[in-house]
Amino acid sequence: MEVVLTESAAQDLEALPVPIHARVLRILERLAHWPDVSGARALSGKLAGRWRMRTGDYRVQFRVEGQRIIVERIGHRDRFYDR
């Protein structure tokens, strides 16, 4: 699978603290092996069709389109679902 970040997700990634940035990069590497990825959770409601993975208090939101994983958002859980 190809893992692609949206422009806003790339900005989110660059704004993370260094230790969290490294943990999120490991999640992105794991997503390349979709669907053999543990810890992914399907979202519901207005976010139906999207998935999330977590590392500590941070979340990575993505959707699957064919052979591509589109990462839409990366952020702290306190503000993650507000947008």
CORZI-V447021 format. One record per backbone hydrogen bond with DSSP energy under -1.0 kcal/mol. CO is the residue of the C=O (numbers start at 1). NH is the residue of the N-H. If there is no record, write none. Layout:
co->CO nh->NH
co->CO nh->NH
This chain:
co->2 nh->69
co->4 nh->71
co->6 nh->10
co->7 nh->11
co->8 nh->12
co->9 nh->13
co->10 nh->14
co->11 nh->15
co->13 nh->16
co->17 nh->21
co->18 nh->22
co->19 nh->23
co->20 nh->24
co->21 nh->25
co->22 nh->26
co->23 nh->27
co->24 nh->28
co->25 nh->29
co->26 nh->30
co->27 nh->31
co->30 nh->33
co->31 nh->34
co->33 nh->36
co->35 nh->37
co->41 nh->52
co->44 nh->47
co->45 nh->48
co->47 nh->50
co->50 nh->43
co->51 nh->62
co->52 nh->41
co->53 nh->60
co->55 nh->58
co->57 nh->77
co->58 nh->55
co->59 nh->75
co->60 nh->53
co->61 nh->72
co->61 nh->73
co->62 nh->51
co->63 nh->70
co->65 nh->68
co->67 nh->2
co->68 nh->65
co->69 nh->4
co->70 nh->63
co->71 nh->6
co->73 nh->61
co->75 nh->59
co->76 nh->79
